[in-house]
Amino acid sequence: MLFEVYNRDIKRLEEAFYVLVHAQEEGEIGKEKDIDALAKYLNHSRYSLTQVAKLSSDPKVLDDFVSIVLSTLD
């Protein structure tokens, strides 16, 4: 079961990578960004986001977290 979850997450990371490459080619993400590192960061941020959502009752905490994660795309 753990292996299946891991493989599913790797597939999601690969899909995110291709979306990021396309966005970079279209100029939506700067050419100076390391797309591979960005894809990994966003994948791990997704895990963190679920924990923040579960553990915090303050919507501002979640909003701040999302704002910081999305700022990496600028």
C-alpha positions as CSV (number, residue, x, y, z in Angstrom):
1,M,0.0,0.0,0.0
2,L,2.8,2.5,0.9
3,F,4.5,1.7,-2.4
4,E,1.3,2.5,-4.3
5,V,0.9,5.8,-2.5
6,Y,4.6,6.7,-3.2
7,N,4.2,5.8,-6.9
8,R,1.0,7.9,-7.1
9,D,2.8,10.8,-5.6
10,I,5.7,10.5,-8.0
11,K,3.2,10.5,-10.9
12,R,1.7,13.7,-9.5
13,L,5.1,15.3,-9.2
14,E,5.9,14.3,-12.8
15,E,2.6,15.8,-14.0
16,A,3.3,19.0,-12.1
17,F,6.7,19.1,-13.6
18,Y,5.3,19.1,-17.2
19,V,2.8,21.8,-16.3
20,L,5.6,24.0,-14.8
21,V,7.8,23.4,-17.9
22,H,4.9,24.6,-20.1
23,A,4.3,27.6,-17.9
24,Q,8.0,28.5,-18.1
25,E,8.0,28.2,-21.9
26,E,4.9,30.5,-22.0
27,G,6.7,33.1,-19.8
28,E,4.4,32.5,-16.8
29,I,7.3,31.4,-14.7
30,G,10.7,33.0,-14.9
31,K,13.5,31.3,-16.9
32,E,15.8,31.6,-13.9
33,K,13.6,29.2,-11.9
34,D,14.8,25.6,-11.4
35,I,11.6,23.8,-12.5
36,D,12.7,20.4,-11.0
37,A,13.3,21.9,-7.6
38,L,10.1,24.0,-7.9
39,A,8.1,20.9,-8.6
40,K,9.5,19.1,-5.6
41,Y,9.0,22.1,-3.4
42,L,5.3,22.4,-4.5
43,N,4.8,18.7,-3.9
44,H,6.1,18.9,-0.4
45,S,4.2,22.1,0.3
46,R,1.1,20.3,-0.6
47,Y,1.8,17.8,2.2
48,S,2.5,20.7,4.6
49,L,-0.7,22.5,3.5
50,T,-2.8,19.5,4.5
51,Q,-1.2,19.5,8.0
52,V,-1.7,23.2,8.5
53,A,-5.3,22.8,7.4
54,K,-5.8,20.0,10.0
55,L,-4.0,21.6,12.8
56,S,-4.9,25.3,12.7
57,S,-8.4,26.7,13.3
58,D,-7.2,30.2,12.1
59,P,-7.9,30.8,8.4
60,K,-5.2,33.5,8.3
61,V,-2.5,30.9,9.0
62,L,-3.6,28.9,6.0
63,D,-3.9,32.0,3.8
64,D,-0.4,33.1,4.8
65,F,1.0,29.7,4.0
66,V,-0.6,29.6,0.6
67,S,0.6,33.1,-0.2
68,I,4.2,32.2,0.6
69,V,4.0,29.0,-1.4
70,L,2.5,30.8,-4.4
71,S,5.1,33.6,-4.2
72,T,7.8,31.1,-5.3
73,L,6.2,31.1,-8.7
74,D,6.8,34.9,-9.2
